[in-house]
Amino acid sequence: MKKFRSIQSAINYHKNCPVCFQQMQINDKDLAADYYGDNLDTKSVSFWLDVYQNDILTIHLSNDDVEVTDMVYEIGEHSTFYIPNTRKVGYHGKFLQGMTLDCKICCKFSYTLQVHVDLEIKKLTGIFLNSETLTVEEGSVVHEIKSIYSTKQTEYARFEPGSDKRVNLPLIPLDLKNPEETIKRVKKLIIFS
């Protein structure tokens, strides 16, 4: 599994979609709050530690510093936003979170990162490439290939009118420059499995 030296280098792994060449975006569903900055020029990313207590873990992209804060809602005249609370927040153990980057333009490529944080020392201890997903269209047939590096498997799905097929295969690296070549390798493996 590929390990990155910093969270910023992981976010920059594919700055642009290999299919349509548009800028990749951090998928907000993984985050506690919208990230700051424009697109991938993000300053920090925040994840929920405890949604009921409003505890948030923030990683600053410039230096990988980790901050744990308790946030409270402040209702303004036109919007609701978070402000730091003074309650002392203490956590122990490991925090493992997925973070997905995807193309919002063509929706044909995404990759998911594993973010590992030691909560006791408030330090980013690892960031890994968990998986990459590529979607290829051939006429009315849609192929979805997900290479999952953490389990060393590839999930393949084929969708066509009236018929869907899903199969798990040994890990097949994605050829992002020539996706049709990856489809050919998948089809060969399906014949022999």
C-alpha positions in Angstrom: 0.0 0.0 0.0 1.4 3.4 -1.0 2.3 5.6 2.0 2.5 9.4 1.6 4.9 11.6 3.5 2.3 14.2 4.3 -1.4 14.8 4.0 -0.8 17.5 1.4 1.2 15.1 -0.8 -1.7 12.6 -0.5 -4.2 15.2 -1.6 -1.9 16.1 -4.5 -1.5 12.5 -5.6 -3.9 13.2 -8.4 -4.5 16.9 -8.6 -6.4 16.4 -11.8 -8.7 13.6 -13.0 -6.8 11.3 -15.3 -10.0 10.9 -17.4 -11.2 14.5 -18.0 -8.2 16.4 -16.6 -10.3 18.6 -14.4 -9.3 19.4 -10.8 -10.1 16.7 -8.2 -12.1 17.6 -5.1 -12.2 16.4 -1.5 -15.5 14.8 -0.9 -17.2 16.7 1.8 -19.1 13.7 3.1 -15.9 12.6 4.9 -15.4 16.0 6.6 -16.9 17.6 9.8 -16.9 21.0 8.1 -16.3 22.4 4.7 -12.6 22.7 4.1 -11.0 26.1 3.9 -9.6 27.4 0.7 -10.4 26.9 -3.0 -10.5 23.4 -4.2 -7.2 21.6 -3.4 -5.6 24.8 -2.1 -6.9 23.7 1.2 -5.5 25.0 4.5 -6.9 22.3 6.8 -9.3 19.3 6.9 -11.5 18.5 9.9 -13.1 15.2 10.9 -15.7 14.4 13.6 -14.3 12.7 16.6 -17.6 12.8 18.5 -20.6 14.3 16.7 -22.7 14.3 19.9 -20.1 16.4 21.8 -19.1 18.4 18.7 -15.5 17.3 19.0 -13.5 17.9 15.9 -10.0 16.7 14.8 -8.3 19.2 12.4 -5.2 18.5 10.4 -3.3 21.5 9.1 -2.0 20.8 5.6 1.0 23.1 5.8 2.8 21.1 8.6 0.5 18.1 9.4 -0.2 19.5 12.9 -3.2 17.9 14.6 -5.6 19.9 16.7 -8.6 18.5 18.7 -11.3 21.0 19.6 -14.7 21.1 21.0 -16.9 23.3 18.7 -20.3 24.8 19.6 -22.9 26.1 17.2 -23.3 29.9 17.0 -26.4 31.0 15.3 -26.0 34.3 13.5 -28.5 36.5 11.8 -28.1 34.7 8.4 -26.2 31.5 9.1 -25.0 28.9 11.6 -21.3 28.4 12.2 -18.9 26.7 14.7 -16.8 28.5 17.2 -14.2 26.8 19.6 -15.4 26.0 23.0 -13.2 26.1 26.1 -14.1 22.6 27.4 -11.0 20.5 27.7 -11.0 17.7 25.2 -8.9 14.5 25.9 -8.8 11.4 23.7 -6.5 8.3 23.7 -6.0 5.7 21.1 -5.9 5.7 17.3 -8.2 7.6 14.9 -8.6 6.0 11.5 -10.6 7.8 8.9 -11.2 7.5 5.2 -11.0 10.6 3.0 -12.1 10.4 -0.7 -11.1 12.7 -3.5 -13.2 12.5 -6.7 -13.9 14.2 -9.9 -17.1 16.2 -9.8 -17.1 16.9 -13.5 -17.0 13.4 -15.2 -17.5 11.3 -12.0 -15.3 8.6 -13.5 -12.3 8.6 -11.1 -11.8 8.7 -7.4 -9.3 7.6 -4.8 -9.7 7.0 -1.0 -7.0 7.7 1.6 -6.6 6.2 5.0 -5.8 8.9 7.6 -4.1 7.6 10.8 -3.8 9.8 13.9 -2.4 9.1 17.4 -4.9 10.9 19.6 -2.8 10.9 22.7 0.2 12.7 21.2 -2.0 14.5 18.5 0.2 13.4 15.6 -0.5 12.2 12.1 1.1 8.8 12.1 0.3 7.7 8.5 -1.6 8.4 5.4 -2.1 5.6 2.9 -3.7 5.1 -0.5 -6.5 2.7 0.3 -8.2 2.4 -3.2 -8.7 3.9 -6.6 -11.9 3.6 -8.6 -12.2 4.0 -12.4 -15.4 4.0 -14.5 -15.2 3.2 -18.2 -18.2 3.4 -20.6 -18.4 1.2 -23.7 -21.6 2.0 -25.5 -24.4 1.0 -23.2 -22.1 -0.9 -20.9 -20.5 0.7 -17.9 -17.5 -0.9 -16.2 -16.5 0.1 -12.7 -13.1 -1.1 -11.4 -12.0 -0.5 -7.8 -8.5 -1.5 -6.9 -8.4 -1.9 -3.1 -4.7 -1.8 -2.0 -5.4 -2.5 1.6 -7.0 -5.9 0.9 -5.1 -6.6 -2.3 -8.3 -7.1 -4.3 -10.1 -5.6 -7.2 -13.8 -5.2 -7.3 -15.2 -5.2 -10.8 -18.8 -4.3 -11.7 -20.4 -4.4 -15.2 -23.7 -2.6 -15.7 -25.8 -2.9 -18.8 -29.5 -2.7 -19.5 -31.2 -5.8 -18.0 -28.0 -7.3 -16.5 -25.5 -6.4 -13.8 -22.4 -8.4 -12.9 -20.1 -8.1 -9.9 -17.0 -10.1 -9.1 -14.0 -9.9 -6.8 -10.6 -10.5 -8.3 -6.9 -10.4 -7.3 -5.5 -6.9 -7.3 -5.2 -5.4 -10.8 -3.3 -2.1 -11.0 -5.3 0.5 -12.9 -3.8 1.8 -16.1 -5.0 5.3 -15.9 -3.4 6.3 -19.2 -5.1 3.5 -21.0 -8.2 2.4 -19.1 -9.3 0.0 -21.9 -6.2 -2.0 -21.2 -7.3 -2.5 -17.6 -10.7 -3.7 -18.9 -9.0 -6.3 -21.1 -7.0 -7.6 -18.1 -10.1 -7.8 -16.0 -12.0 -9.7 -18.8 -9.1 -12.2 -19.0 -9.1 -12.8 -15.3 -12.9 -13.3 -15.3 -12.5 -16.1 -17.9 -10.0 -17.9 -15.7 -11.8 -17.4 -12.4 
